[in-house]
Amino acid sequence: MLEPLKDPSYFRRVFVENGVPTGPNGFDWDLIALHDEMDAAGLLRPVEAAE
């Protein structure tokens, strides 16, 4: 399910359904698991508050 999403042209077809990023092949991300994986990989950074 994830392999096709590595292709940028395929990934551009991802859409949001019911608040969840969903691939054209029906794969949807578990946002908590995605956050935890990105945090563990050091890919998250704080966002500065808007004034």
DAMO-V896072 format. One record per pair of residues at least 24 apart in sequence whose ideal C-beta (glycine too) atoms are under 7 Angstrom apart, sorted by the first residue. I is the first residue (numbers start at 1). J is the second residue. If there is no record, write none. Layout:
# DAMO-V896072
I_J, I_J
This chain:
# DAMO-V896072
1_25, 1_27, 2_27
